[in-house]
């Protein structure tokens, strides 16, 4: 349910701010696939970083409370977090023994 809410929010922000935000959302939504195509495999640190919730969450909170005003950064984090949420909802993503 949270993944659907994040997706709806990402679409709303993308429509509101235009093409750069839409591109950022789509690129970061596809980030795990791009990393896999680039040869990133588990259990490497880069694979772990791409599938961690806290990284895009820190970007979202930092954007909300920080001085940076650049909507593509916000929607990129929304797209990335949406992807992580969808993978977790369907039982994919990080292995169970890897923590968060």
Secondary structure, 3 states (H helix, E strand, C coil): CHHHHHHHHHHHHHHHHCHHHHHHHHHHHCHHHHHHHCCCCCCCHHHHHHCCHHHHHHHHHHHHHCCCCCHHHHHHHHHHHHHHHHHHHCCCCCCHHHCC
